[in-house]
Amino acid sequence: MIEQSLPSPELADLSSCSENRLVDFIRDMDKFFKPSIAARMNLNEYVQKLKAHGIMLGSFGPNQAVASLIGFYANDQASQAAF
């Protein structure tokens, strides 16, 4: 039996990715969400807000396309500000 292993993706800061690239990835993954993310919000505005006030991490595939994405808000504990 030949054992194969998948390459370990490196975690990357996706905040420098273009808005269009991130929106395209979310659109591609949207079919896995019920209800869809696009049905609940404007994806361009959502990505803009995450880029401005959140943290976006993920990985790239072999062709440098976005392969994974996690976006979240890191609330400011000192000022109690949240988005």
Buried (B, 14 or more C-beta within 10 A) or exposed (E): EEEEEEEEEEEBEBBEBEBEEBBBBBEEBBEEEEEBBBEEEEBEEBBBBBBEBBBBBBBBEEEEEBBBBEBEEEEEEEEEEEE
